[in-house]
Amino acid sequence: MNLMIVKDKAQGGKEAFNLIKEAIDSGAKVLGLATGSTPETLYKEMRESELDFSDMISINLDEYVGLSADHPQSYHTFMKKNLVSAKPFKKTFIPDGLGDEEAEIKRYNKIIEEYPIDLQILGIGTNAHIGFNEPGTSFLQETHVEELTSATIEANKRYFESEKEVPKYAFSMGIKSIVSAKQIILMAYGEEKAEAVNQMINGSITEQVPASILQTHDNVTVIIDEAAASKL
């Protein structure tokens, strides 16, 4: 696990972008993408770059169950606004929040099988979730519907008018699929992520700390600011 401590989110975005550029220069064709505030500075770097993604594939980690693609808080909307409107990919895959659960799970697993991920972007939750794989999720889990914990709902309510509006379930790429990526970049910023980062790097490898599985991967870069590194 390669640890990179940066000044702030802006520098973190630049460092992550440099790693993506290196991967693309080395032949990467499939990017696994994340949503939320953590990768926003990375996507800004990608939007403003001269890189061409039109021959590449993107596969997103997750989407809320029950939200349409055009909902203002859907991850379809997030990705359109933050990246793909400016930098379209050859194909962009995001779970269908209104899709039949069983059919959508099969469809997404088939996509990941057909397009093996070269480089996966991750954030980390305050409870150390990756994707929407909450504590207790099996390391062998593939795409599934995850019931979100109160901690995750609390963290996400700032994006909605009220906590009642926050979806309680999400489609999520599974941990098995995440760690199948050839390369992983995980970013974390802020003191509220410090304990999760510490458990991920220094704690036991346990399904109660989903991100701890990354200790077993041979090509992971963790990009964190000083606040997120404060408990290491």
N, C-alpha and C positions, 0 to 999 in steps of 0.2 A: 504494500500500500504506500503510494507516494503522497506525502503530505505537503501541501503548499499553503503557507499562511500569507494572506494578502492584506493590504491596507483597508480596503472597503469593497463593496459590491461591484463598483465600476472596474476596479483592477481585477477582481475575480472574473468578471465577464470577459475582459481582454485575455486573461490567461487561458480560460476555457476555450475561447475562440481560437487562440493559437494552436491548442491541442487538436481541435476539430480540423483546422486547416492542414496540420501535419498528417492527420489521419486520411483526409481526402487526397492529399498529395501522394499518399502511400497506397491509394486504391480503394478506400472506404466508399461504399455505395448506399448503405442503409444506416440512417440515424434513428435511434430511439429518443423521443423527445418528451420532456416534462412540462408541466404548467405550474402556475402559482407565481408568487413574487420573486422567488429565488433566481430563476433563469432569465428574468427580464433584461438584465444588462447584457447577458450573453446574446439574446435575440436582437438586441439593439446593435451589437457589433456585427452580427450576421446580416441584418437588414442593410447596414451602411457599408458593407464590404463589397468587393468586386467579385466575390465568389458566385459561381453559377450552380444552382442546385437542381436545374431543370432535367438533369439525367439521373437524379437520385431519388431514393424512397425515404419517406419519413413514417414512423410508426409511433403513435402516442401511447403513453402508459395507461391512461384512464379517462373516464368520463362519468359524470353523475347519471345515475338511473333516474329517469323521469323528466330530464331536460331535453328539449328539442335542440337540434343543431343551431338554430337561429336565436336561442335564448341568450340574453345578454351575459349570463354567467356560465354558459356552457363552455367546455374546453375547445369545442369547434370554434366558437366566437373568439376565445382567447388566442388560439393559434393563428386565426385569420388576421386578427388585429396586430399581433406582436411579431409575426414572421411571414406567413405564407402569402399574404396579399402582396407584399413587397418582393418576396423571394419564393416563387412557386417551385414545388417539387414535381417530379414526373408523376408520382403517386403519393398521396397523403392519406394515411389510415388513422382514424380515431373511432373508438367504439360508438355505436349508435345508442344513445341514451334512451330512445323509445323502442329499441328493438326487442324482439322476443328473447328472453334471457338465454335459454338453452341454445337457440340458433345463433345468437350473437357470440356466445362463448366459443362455439365450434368454428364460426367464421374467423374469429380473431386468432385462435390457436393455429388455424390453417395459414393465415397471413404470416404469422411469425415463423412458421415452419418453411413457408415458401421464400421469405425474404429474411434470412438470418441477419441479426443486427450486428453491425460492425462496431458502432460506438453508441453507448447508452448514456443519456444525460439524466441525472437524478438530483432531487432535493432530499431532505430528510425531515420527518415530522418531529415534534417535540417528544413524542413517544417512540421515536426511532423507526417509524414506518417508512417504507420506500414504495413508490407508487401509492396505492391505497391498501397495501398489505399491512394490516394492523397487527399488534403483538398477538402471538399465538398462531398466526398463519403458518401453515406447513412450508418448509423450504422446498418441498416437491410440488407445490401448488402451481398450476398454470392459470390461464385466464379464468376469472370467476367474478361473481357478484359479492362484494364485501360490505358488511354492515359497519358503518363508520362509528368510531368510538366518540364518547362525549368530548374528549380532548380535541379530536379532529374537527368535530362540528363547531366547537368553540373557536378554534383557530380560523375556520372558514366563514364564520358568520359575518365578518367585516365586509364580505363581498355582497351580502344580501341585506334587504331592508330590515329583516328581523330573523331571529334564530329559527322561527317556525318555518321559514322559507328554505332553510338549508336542507338539501337532500340528505337522507339518512343512509342511502346505499349508493354504491358506485361500481361500475365495471372496472376491473383492474387487471393489467398484465400481472401474471403470477411471479413469485420470487424465482422459480425455476427458469422462467423465460428471461427474466432480468439478468441473471448471472450467466446465461448462455451467450450474452453479448461478448464480443472479442475484447472490447475496451469499455471501461466505465469511468465517467467523470461525475463525482458527487460534489455539490456545492452546498454550503451552509453559512448563514450570516446571522449575527446577533447572539446576545447572551442567552436568550431563551432556547437556543439550540445546543448550548455547551454541554449539557449532561448527556444528551442523545449522542453527540459526537464522541464524547469520552467513552460511553458504553460501546459504541460501534468500533472504536479503535482498540480500546484497552480491556473491554469486558469479555466475558465468556461468549462463545458462539452459541446462541440460544434463540429459539423461535420467539421468545418473549422480547427479544431485541432484534427485529427483522433485519436491520442494516448490518448486524454483526456478521451475517453470512458473507459480506464483502471481504472479510479477512481471508477467505478461502480462494478468492479470485486473484489471478496472477497479473492483472493489468488494470489497477484502480488508481485514479488520482483523486484525492480529496482536497478541495479548494475551500478554505475557510478564512474568515477574518479573525482578528485578535480576540474579539468578544466570544465568538464560537469556539475558539481554542483555549478559553480561560480555565477550563477544568482538566486539560491534558497534563 
